[in-house]
Each structure stands twice: as structure tokens, then as C-alpha cells.
Amino acid sequence: MSSHVGTHVDAPSHVLPDGDTIGSVPVDVFFGPACVVDLPGRGEISPEALPRGTFAAPRVLFRTGGRTYLSPLAAIRLAEKGTILVGTDAMSVDPQDAIDLPVHRTLLSRGVSVLENLDLTKVPAGEYQLVALPLLFRELDASPVRAVLVRK
């Protein structure tokens, strides 16, 4: 089984040669206040497309319908606003044809963890408590998680 199967979190070592592995990422990144933002069918999410409520919590989860991805500039904006985790219902925060994974690199190099392939089909936009704990594969670049949202 790949560590990138299903809903999973990526560690910096996924794209950064000297980046932390999943066992080195502080566990508190993966639980706490989160904001679900509804941005279906957009293709690329630019900084201008980020709604005002995006920054209501330090963990931002994008409900997109699965085909939407962040622009590197939107990733920078999220990091600058204090986001510590970005999640998506898409398979990746990058476009499917991205080879060098610029959004992964942008987020992970700025200390923002990446949570991908979430099932947000029945989750309305709003504020929640997120629990998405990785398995303790100390030296791997990712881990499957069971993500749970509890309405605030």
C-alpha cells in the first residue's frame, strides 16, 4: 500500500529533499479548528477567489467537487495568513498534470501541511473541529488518515 493512498497527509519530505518526514510533523497540526470553503468546479483557485471566510481557522479545507487545484499564489496567500494545513477533496492541491508539484512545494516549504482526497460531499461550508491524525510512519513522506469533522 502506498502512503499516498486514499485520504492522506503529505510531509515536507514528499517534495523537499531535506524536508521533515511525517513522524517529525507536530501532531497538533492535524487536529483543531478548521474552515470548509465551498469552491466547486473552478479549475484553478486564485488568491482573488478565496472567500473572506477562508481565514476563519488555521486549517482550510476546500470542497471543490474534485477537479479544482490551488494556484501557487493562492498557496502563498494561505501561508501568509497563518494557515497551518490545507485540505482538498481533490486528489492533489496541484493540477493533475503538474510534474514538479509547485503548490506542494509552496505550501510545504512554508510549513503548511497538505491533506488530500477528502470526502466532503455531505459537508456544508462552515467552521468545524478537524481530526485527521497520520499513522506514525516516522520516516515516510506521507500517511493515510481517517479525517473526521465535528460541527462547532
N, C-alpha and C positions, 0 to 999 in steps of 0.2 A: 504494500500500500504506500502510495506517495504521501509525504507530509502536507501536500497541497490539495488533497482530495476533499471534496465537499466544502462545507463552511470551514474556513481556516484563517489563521493569522500568519502574516509574514514577518519575519525578523529582519533587521538590517542586513544580516549576512546573506540574505536572498539576492541582493544586488550590489552590496558594498563589500569589497574584498576584506576589509578589516572590521566589518560591522559585527555587532553583537549577535549571538545565536539566540534562539528562543528561550533558552534557560537563563539568559542574562537580562532579559527584558523584565522590568519590575512588574510583578503580578497585578498591582493595583491599577495599571493601565487598562486592564481587561474587565474591570467592574466599576460601576458608579453611574453618575448622571449621563444620559445620552439624549440626543435630539434626533428624531426621524424626520427627514426632509423629503417631501414628495416632488420629484422632478422626472416624470415619465417621458420616455421617447424623445429625448433631446439630442442624442448623439453626444457631442462634446459639451461638458459643463464649463462655462467660462466664469471668471470671477463675478461678472455682472449678473449672471444667472443665479447666484447664491442668494436665496431669500434672507431677509433680515433675521428671521428666527434661527438661521443656521448656527449661530454662535451662542445659543441659549445654554449649551452644555459643552464640556470639554471633549465629548465623544460625539461624532456626527455620523449618522447612518443615512445613506441615500437610497431611497426607494425609487427605482427607475424603470422597472419592467425588464431589466437585464441587459439592455444593449447600450447603456449610457456609460460614459467614462469622464474622468476629470481632465481638464487641461493642466499643464504644468503651472500656469499662472494661478489657477484656482487652488491648486495644491499649496503653492506659496502663500496665498491669502489665508487659507485654513491654518497653516503653521504659524503665520504671523499673529493670528487671532487667538492663539493659545490652545488650539485643538491638539489632543494627545492621541486620538485614534480616529481613523476614517474607515467607515464600513460601507459596503455596497452589496446590492443584490445581484450585481453583475459578476461574471467570472473573474474580472480584473478591474482595477482602478485605471488601467491603461487601455487604449484601443486594442482590439483583438490582433491586429497586425503589427503591433509595436514590438520591435526586436530588442531595443536597448532599454525598454521599460522606464521612460523618463519620469512618469508620475510616481512610480515606486521609488525611484532614486531621489526625487524631490522630497517626498514625504519622509522616507526612512532616514535620509541624511540630516533631516531637521528634527529627528526624534519623534516623529508621528508614526504610530503603528498602523498596519493595514489589515483590515478584516474583510474577507471576500466571500462571495457566493452565499449571502444570507437569504433566508426565506422570509421576505417581508410582505408577502402577498395579502395577508389579512391584518396588517399593522397600519393604522392610520398615522398620519403625521402628528407629531407632538413630542412631549417630554416623557422620558422613561428612566428606569434604572436598568442598566445592561449588566449581564453576567455572561462572559464569553471566555472562560478560562482555558488556556492551552494545556495540553498534556506536557509533562516535564521531560521533553526530549532535549536535554541540555545542549547538545552540540548541533542540532538541526537548524535549518533556515526557516522552518515553518512548523505549524502543528494544527491538526484538526481541532475544532472546538464544538461544543454544544452551546449555541447562543440562545439566551433567554432574555426577554424584555418584560419588565413589570411596569405597568402604568403608574405614574406618580399621582 
